[in-house]
Amino acid sequence: MSIESKSWVEYQSFSNRSAEHHNGKGSNHGLRKNTLTAMSIIFFIIAAASPLTGVIAIVPIMISDGNGNAAAWDFLLAASVLLIFAVGYIAMSKKITNAGALYSFVTAGLGRSFGLGTATLTIFAYTAIQAGLYGGFGYYAHSLIPTIMGINVDWWVYALIAMGLCLWLALHGVHSGAMVLGFLLTLETAMLLILATGIIMHSSLEVGQHILQFPTVGEIFSPGLGTGIMFACATFIGFEGGAIYSEEAKDPEKTISRATYTSVIFMAMVYFGVAWLITGFLGSDHAVQIAKEQSGNLIFFIASKALGGWTTMAFNVFIVTSLFAAIVTFHNNIARYFYSLGRQKLFWKALGYTRKKKQTPYIASFVQTAIAAVIVLTFAVAKMDPYATLFAWMTGAGTIAIVLAQVVSAVAIFAYFRKHKSDQRVWHTKVAPLLAIVGLSVFFYLTVMSTQMLLGIGSLGSAIFVAIIIAFFLFGLLYSAWLHKFSPENYQRISELAVD
């Protein structure tokens, strides 16, 4: 029996034992099979990236603190490398069908220790980004709600309300979440098209004259490139999450591939086009200064100028719904990572419990909601700005962590296909993974080097910030070694993957 076939048998046996397990308090009834279409997974991927959030909340940071007028081109650089990474990633997803996604891939390619390290790193990344999104949600809701309802409460109250709604959706099932996300994504995409049309039609500002100007090489590779790349990568985070839903997808071999490629290409076109129009609208001589002055309100300022005052309220409404859509997706992603680890009894086994009827990982959902609440309330008690600190810092930290996880995954994909000759396509299994390793490693270096500029906390503070991120990866490695010595049965479960 081959290694892959043996792994499949081991996993099937483990899954059956887990599904039958019942201790009177909770059970693992599995995840609901054949639930999600390619379009549903596209909704989850794009919602995690949240195009409107990327434009309204992230593009201003890229222009003001990144490489200014060249910010739009950061999206093309990021998308190019991520599409190359996706080639090997998708080839791997046809061999490994598991809700652990990157964790499962790294385990198969580099072994248990690196797999568990990647799992803890990815969970940290998604948790940090989700916490940052709650900060963004609270920031924009705090501006919106008093205007339309006359209610004025602290930003963190809105964040906690969003947590409750998100938890309810997650417990109700991913299919319901996909329908909600599809509706919200349709609205936010329409708003971005309206904004782009307004900028183009606003001839009085001679936008076309600026739009046709290309940035110089010096502008693209300015000192702010690292910050620009960091946040450009942040706008694509979640695209690697397609494989998380492979156990719930219809025809996962085709579904995951279509959803991943479609999502990255769609997002690259939207981000690049709108960001290029924005810098053209502001003018090459004034873009950075205006972005610094307007900060998180930059797009409201532009929309008001190009479309009229009515758009300020509309965009404020849709940035709140856009952020909520992203929060729902990251909640589902984190819950499935927790579920995968709990199902294998690597951490608290209750994380692997699912509801009997809805088949959703309810314990994992409650746990990660509690973690998010602690982070948000910590920033609230410290009276830190939800946009400038919670959103920017946590999104930056999560991006660095996920890029590192992608680097490790690219190495694992290359190593896996070197060991297992199940796929002989040279581009998919050798060339693309190697190019991805190089490209993502450069991105990781640039994002790490940009932390001092982003945080404004000096070289020592920046080093501590990056060390904390890497510590989560090292924790997984050390925990794996502990399991190997003191809990060999649970250590063995790390390799119990669903291999086709």
Backbone hydrogen bonds, N-H to C=O, Kabsch-Sander energy under -0.5 kcal/mol:
donor,donor_aa,acceptor,acceptor_aa,energy
6,K,2,S,-2.7
7,S,3,I,-2.4
8,W,4,E,-2.0
9,V,5,S,-2.3
10,E,6,K,-2.7
11,Y,7,S,-2.5
12,Q,8,W,-2.8
13,S,9,V,-2.5
14,F,10,E,-2.4
15,S,11,Y,-3.3
16,N,12,Q,-2.4
17,R,13,S,-2.2
18,S,14,F,-2.6
19,A,15,S,-2.7
20,E,16,N,-1.7
21,H,17,R,-1.0
23,N,26,G,-1.2
28,N,18,S,-0.8
28,N,21,H,-0.7
29,H,27,S,-0.7
32,R,359,Q,-0.7
34,N,249,A,-0.7
35,T,248,E,-2.5
36,L,248,E,-2.6
41,I,37,T,-2.0
42,I,38,A,-2.4
43,F,39,M,-2.1
44,F,40,S,-1.8
45,I,41,I,-2.7
46,I,42,I,-3.0
47,A,43,F,-2.3
48,A,44,F,-1.8
49,A,45,I,-1.7
50,S,46,I,-3.0
54,G,50,S,-2.7
55,V,51,P,-2.2
56,I,52,L,-3.0
57,A,53,T,-2.7
58,I,53,T,-1.1
58,I,54,G,-0.6
59,V,54,G,-2.1
61,I,58,I,-0.5
62,M,58,I,-2.2
63,I,59,V,-2.3
64,S,60,P,-2.6
65,D,61,I,-2.9
66,G,61,I,-0.7
66,G,62,M,-0.7
68,G,62,M,-0.7
68,G,63,I,-0.6
70,A,67,N,-2.2
71,A,68,G,-2.0
73,W,70,A,-1.1
74,D,70,A,-0.7
74,D,71,A,-1.2
75,F,71,A,-0.7
75,F,72,A,-0.8
76,L,72,A,-0.7
77,L,73,W,-2.0
78,A,74,D,-2.6
79,A,75,F,-2.6
80,S,76,L,-2.2
81,V,77,L,-1.7
82,L,78,A,-2.4
83,L,79,A,-2.4
84,I,80,S,-1.6
85,F,81,V,-2.4
86,A,82,L,-2.2
87,V,83,L,-1.0
87,V,84,I,-0.7
88,G,84,I,-0.9
89,Y,85,F,-2.1
90,I,86,A,-2.8
91,A,87,V,-1.7
92,M,88,G,-2.3
93,S,89,Y,-2.0
94,K,90,I,-1.0
95,K,92,M,-1.9
96,I,92,M,-2.3
97,T,95,K,-0.5
97,T,498,A,-3.2
98,N,96,I,-0.7
101,A,98,N,-1.8
103,Y,100,G,-1.9
104,S,101,A,-0.5
105,F,101,A,-2.5
106,V,102,L,-2.6
107,T,103,Y,-2.0
108,A,104,S,-2.1
109,G,105,F,-1.9
110,L,106,V,-3.6
111,G,106,V,-0.8
111,G,107,T,-1.2
115,G,111,G,-1.8
116,L,112,R,-2.7
117,G,113,S,-2.2
118,T,114,F,-2.3
119,A,115,G,-1.9
120,T,116,L,-2.3
121,L,117,G,-2.0
122,T,118,T,-2.7
123,I,119,A,-2.4
124,F,120,T,-2.0
125,A,121,L,-2.4
126,Y,122,T,-2.8
127,T,123,I,-2.4
128,A,124,F,-2.9
129,I,125,A,-2.4
130,Q,126,Y,-2.6
131,A,127,T,-2.4
132,G,128,A,-2.4
133,L,129,I,-2.4
134,Y,130,Q,-1.9
135,G,131,A,-1.7
136,G,132,G,-2.2
137,F,133,L,-2.9
138,G,134,Y,-2.6
139,Y,135,G,-2.3
140,Y,136,G,-2.4
141,A,137,F,-2.7
142,H,138,G,-2.0
143,S,139,Y,-0.7
144,L,140,Y,-1.8
145,I,141,A,-2.6
147,T,144,L,-0.8
148,I,144,L,-1.5
149,M,145,I,-2.9
150,G,145,I,-0.7
150,G,146,P,-0.9
151,I,145,I,-0.6
153,V,151,I,-0.5
157,V,154,D,-1.1
158,Y,154,D,-0.9
159,A,155,W,-1.6
160,L,156,W,-2.1
161,I,157,V,-2.0
162,A,158,Y,-2.3
163,M,159,A,-1.8
164,G,160,L,-1.9
165,L,161,I,-2.1
166,C,162,A,-2.6
167,L,163,M,-2.6
168,W,164,G,-2.0
169,L,165,L,-2.1
170,A,166,C,-2.4
171,L,167,L,-2.3
172,H,168,W,-1.5
173,G,169,L,-1.3
177,G,173,G,-1.6
178,A,174,V,-2.5
179,M,175,H,-1.7
180,V,176,S,-1.9
181,L,177,G,-2.6
182,G,178,A,-2.5
183,F,179,M,-1.8
184,L,180,V,-2.3
185,L,181,L,-3.0
186,T,182,G,-1.7
187,L,183,F,-1.6
188,E,184,L,-2.4
189,T,185,L,-2.4
190,A,186,T,-1.8
191,M,187,L,-2.0
192,L,188,E,-1.9
193,L,189,T,-2.0
194,I,190,A,-2.1
195,L,191,M,-2.4
196,A,192,L,-2.6
197,T,193,L,-2.5
198,G,194,I,-2.5
199,I,195,L,-2.3
200,I,196,A,-2.3
201,M,197,T,-2.5
202,H,198,G,-0.9
202,H,199,I,-0.5
203,S,201,M,-2.4
205,L,202,H,-1.5
206,E,203,S,-2.3
207,V,202,H,-0.6
209,Q,206,E,-0.7
210,H,206,E,-0.8
210,H,207,V,-0.9
211,I,207,V,-2.6
212,L,208,G,-1.7
213,Q,210,H,-1.7
220,I,216,T,-2.1
221,F,217,V,-2.5
222,S,219,E,-1.1
225,L,222,S,-2.3
226,G,223,P,-0.6
228,G,224,G,-2.3
229,I,225,L,-3.2
230,M,226,G,-2.6
231,F,227,T,-2.3
232,A,228,G,-2.1
233,C,229,I,-2.9
234,A,230,M,-1.7
235,T,231,F,-1.4
236,F,232,A,-0.5
236,F,233,C,-1.3
237,I,233,C,-0.8
237,I,234,A,-0.7
239,F,236,F,-2.2
241,G,238,G,-1.4
242,G,239,F,-1.2
243,A,240,E,-0.6
244,I,241,G,-1.3
245,Y,241,G,-0.6
245,Y,242,G,-1.4
246,S,243,A,-1.7
248,E,245,Y,-1.1
249,A,245,Y,-0.8
250,K,36,L,-2.9
251,D,249,A,-0.5
254,K,251,D,-1.1
255,T,251,D,-2.6
256,I,252,P,-2.1
257,S,253,E,-0.5
258,R,254,K,-2.4
259,A,255,T,-2.5
260,T,256,I,-2.3
261,Y,257,S,-2.1
262,T,258,R,-2.2
263,S,259,A,-1.9
264,V,260,T,-2.2
265,I,261,Y,-2.3
266,F,262,T,-2.4
267,M,263,S,-2.6
268,A,264,V,-2.5
269,M,265,I,-2.1
270,V,266,F,-2.1
271,Y,267,M,-3.0
272,F,268,A,-2.3
273,G,269,M,-2.1
274,V,270,V,-2.5
275,A,271,Y,-2.5
276,W,272,F,-2.4
277,L,273,G,-1.9
278,I,274,V,-2.3
279,T,275,A,-2.3
280,G,276,W,-1.9
281,F,277,L,-2.4
282,L,278,I,-2.2
283,G,279,T,-1.8
286,H,283,G,-1.4
287,A,283,G,-1.9
290,I,286,H,-2.6
291,A,287,A,-2.4
292,K,288,V,-2.2
293,E,289,Q,-2.1
294,Q,290,I,-2.8
295,S,291,A,-2.2
297,N,294,Q,-2.4
298,L,295,S,-1.8
301,F,297,N,-2.2
302,I,298,L,-2.4
303,A,299,I,-3.0
304,S,300,F,-2.3
305,K,301,F,-1.7
306,A,302,I,-2.8
307,L,303,A,-3.0
308,G,303,A,-1.0
308,G,304,S,-0.8
311,T,308,G,-1.5
312,T,309,G,-1.2
313,M,309,G,-0.6
314,A,310,W,-1.4
315,F,311,T,-3.2
316,N,312,T,-1.8
317,V,313,M,-2.1
318,F,314,A,-2.4
319,I,315,F,-2.1
320,V,316,N,-1.2
321,T,317,V,-1.8
322,S,318,F,-2.3
323,L,319,I,-2.4
324,F,320,V,-1.9
325,A,321,T,-2.1
326,A,322,S,-2.0
327,I,323,L,-2.4
328,V,324,F,-2.4
329,T,325,A,-1.7
330,F,326,A,-2.4
331,H,327,I,-2.3
332,N,328,V,-2.1
333,N,329,T,-2.5
334,I,330,F,-2.8
335,A,331,H,-2.5
336,R,332,N,-1.8
337,Y,333,N,-1.6
338,F,334,I,-2.7
339,Y,335,A,-2.5
340,S,336,R,-2.2
341,L,337,Y,-2.1
342,G,338,F,-2.9
343,R,339,Y,-3.0
344,Q,340,S,-1.2
345,K,342,G,-1.6
346,L,341,L,-2.6
347,F,341,L,-0.7
351,L,348,W,-1.9
352,G,349,K,-1.9
353,Y,350,A,-2.0
354,T,27,S,-2.4
355,R,360,T,-2.1
359,Q,355,R,-1.3
362,Y,360,T,-1.9
363,I,353,Y,-0.5
365,S,361,P,-1.7
366,F,362,Y,-2.2
367,V,363,I,-2.5
368,Q,364,A,-2.3
369,T,365,S,-1.6
370,A,366,F,-2.0
371,I,367,V,-2.0
372,A,368,Q,-2.0
373,A,369,T,-2.2
374,V,370,A,-2.0
375,I,371,I,-2.0
376,V,372,A,-2.6
377,L,373,A,-2.6
378,T,374,V,-1.9
379,F,375,I,-1.9
380,A,376,V,-2.1
381,V,377,L,-2.8
382,A,378,T,-1.8
383,K,380,A,-1.3
384,M,379,F,-2.4
389,T,385,D,-1.8
390,L,385,D,-1.5
391,F,386,P,-2.0
392,A,387,Y,-1.6
393,W,389,T,-2.5
394,M,389,T,-0.7
394,M,390,L,-1.4
395,T,391,F,-1.9
396,G,392,A,-2.1
397,A,393,W,-2.7
398,G,394,M,-2.5
399,T,395,T,-2.1
400,I,396,G,-2.3
401,A,397,A,-2.2
402,I,398,G,-2.4
403,V,399,T,-2.4
404,L,400,I,-2.0
405,A,401,A,-2.3
406,Q,402,I,-2.1
407,V,403,V,-2.1
408,V,404,L,-2.3
409,S,405,A,-2.1
410,A,406,Q,-2.6
411,V,407,V,-2.0
412,A,408,V,-2.3
413,I,409,S,-2.7
414,F,410,A,-2.1
415,A,411,V,-2.6
416,Y,412,A,-2.9
417,F,413,I,-2.0
418,R,414,F,-1.1
419,K,415,A,-1.7
420,H,416,Y,-2.9
421,K,419,K,-0.6
423,D,420,H,-0.5
426,V,424,Q,-0.6
429,T,425,R,-2.2
430,K,426,V,-2.1
431,V,426,V,-2.0
432,A,427,W,-2.5
434,L,430,K,-2.0
435,L,431,V,-2.6
436,A,432,A,-2.5
437,I,433,P,-2.1
438,V,434,L,-1.9
439,G,435,L,-2.8
440,L,436,A,-2.8
441,S,437,I,-1.8
442,V,438,V,-2.0
443,F,439,G,-2.0
444,F,440,L,-2.6
445,Y,441,S,-2.2
446,L,442,V,-2.5
447,T,443,F,-2.7
448,V,444,F,-2.3
449,M,445,Y,-2.4
450,S,446,L,-0.9
451,T,448,V,-1.2
454,L,450,S,-2.3
455,L,451,T,-2.9
456,G,452,Q,-1.9
461,G,457,I,-0.8
462,S,458,G,-2.2
463,A,459,S,-2.3
464,I,460,L,-2.3
465,F,461,G,-2.3
466,V,462,S,-2.3
467,A,463,A,-2.4
468,I,464,I,-2.2
469,I,465,F,-1.3
470,I,466,V,-2.3
471,A,467,A,-2.1
472,F,468,I,-0.9
472,F,469,I,-0.8
473,F,469,I,-0.8
474,L,470,I,-2.2
475,F,471,A,-2.4
476,G,472,F,-1.5
477,L,473,F,-1.7
478,L,474,L,-2.8
479,Y,475,F,-2.9
480,S,476,G,-2.0
481,A,477,L,-1.8
482,W,478,L,-2.2
483,L,479,Y,-2.6
484,H,480,S,-2.3
485,K,481,A,-1.6
486,F,482,W,-3.0
487,S,483,L,-2.3
491,Y,487,S,-2.2
492,Q,488,P,-2.2
493,R,489,E,-1.1
494,I,490,N,-0.6
494,I,491,Y,-1.1
495,S,492,Q,-1.5
496,E,493,R,-1.7
497,L,495,S,-2.0
499,V,497,L,-1.0
500,D,95,K,-2.3
